[in-house]
Amino acid sequence: MTGAIEQARQRVASDAPLLRRMYETMLASREIDRAAGSADGHWHAAEGEEAVIAACYCGLRDDDWVAPHYRGMVAAALARGADLRRLLAGITGKATSYSRGRYRSDVCAPIEQRLIGLYSGALGPTLEYATGTALAAKLDRSGAVAIAVFGDGTSSRGNAHEAINLAAVLGLGVVFVCQNNQFAISTPAARGVGARAIADRGAAYGIEGVAVDGNDAIALRAAVEVAIARGRAGDGPTLIDAQTYRVAGHLVADPAPYRNADDVAAWRARDPIARLRNHLLTAGLLDEAGDAALRERLRREVDAAMALAAADPEPAAETIGTGEVFAGGSVAGAHGSTT
Ligand SMILES: Cc1ncc(C[n+]2csc(CCOP(=O)(O)OP(=O)(O)O)c2C)c(N)n1
């Protein structure tokens, strides 16, 4: 697979529309973290992990299924076409959110975009749902794939192993991506993952396993593209270990005293957004003025959507316990521009 990934890397590195889309997705994710983090102490920031979001949720087919990691789920939903105001309304449980105020939006993505949420709050089942959707795609011969993104802690759950094993046995088109930020709350991956590297587990499942620099959006996108192509061609699942780092706390309220400050500083210096920005500037695909304008526009859009969401109504007490919690569909008054 390494040769195919290198070829794909060269193609991705000069794919201007894709790179611009990925860069915008990464910037949007960071703005969402800023805005949501200041409104909600329970917010789980994906700061420093945006290359995974860009590589996994951009450039998919509409009929592909996506089971995002909860850390970055709002940015994933935005990249898939969801409405930002409705997503942000979910943070504080407003009636206009996709779950109509019944669940937090950083764990429950809208199903309209073929996004699978962390419905029960339990980590692990999303991999099983991804395997299930890939089985449906195989039976339908649609060529659609499923992409499941999960943390290093989640990768050691029993149902995660079952999902990967079943996908391997049935030869299903699932791209399993471990958003390996090296911590599960306060447990370092070195203590929570009983393998030298998560990619090494691929051999045990009988599938391709590959470790990629998870802060290099281009390299990671190349690996994801090769895995998607394999899935569409009926060559079965792939396990990608996207090695990154959680530079913030587990959630906003976590000061993360269990971490080494030098490690945090070293990983902050490897910022994935700065890295892609440098590539775009060097390749002549972006200039300083364009970058500043893009950042300013995204900041304004996120702040405007946040202000609208903050002013949206609470769900009515008499309706909160009725209807389906995760049903999609429209909500009166919830549509319109995010700005
Ligand atoms: C089955 C299950 N066990 C425990 C939890 C509590 N929990 C929430 S987040 C978290 C850490 C998950 O770590 P990881 O999968 O590495 O993702 P990260 O938070 O690092 O992105 C835990 C243990 C849960 N939600 N579900």
The ligand as a Gaussian input file, in Angstrom:
#p B3LYP/6-31G(d) Opt

LIG

1 1
 C      -18.010000       2.728000      26.507000
 C      -17.543000       4.015000      27.112000
 N      -16.644000       3.986000      28.113000
 C      -16.214000       5.143000      28.696000
 C      -16.717000       6.346000      28.269000
 C      -16.267000       7.629000      28.939000
 N      -15.370000       8.368000      28.065000
 C      -15.783000       9.447000      27.372000
 S      -14.556000      10.116000      26.414000
 C      -13.456000       8.953000      26.942000
 C      -12.053000       8.943000      26.406000
 C      -12.000000       8.414000      25.024000
 O      -10.686000       8.380000      24.577000
 P      -10.361000       8.225000      23.053000
 O      -11.186000       7.166000      22.431000
 O       -8.886000       8.071000      22.938000
 O      -10.841000       9.615000      22.429000
 P      -10.318000      11.094000      22.778000
 O      -11.214000      11.625000      23.866000
 O       -8.897000      10.990000      23.217000
 O      -10.466000      11.862000      21.528000
 C      -14.034000       8.067000      27.854000
 C      -13.320000       6.955000      28.493000
 C      -17.680000       6.344000      27.239000
 N      -18.220000       7.456000      26.757000
 N      -18.068000       5.161000      26.664000

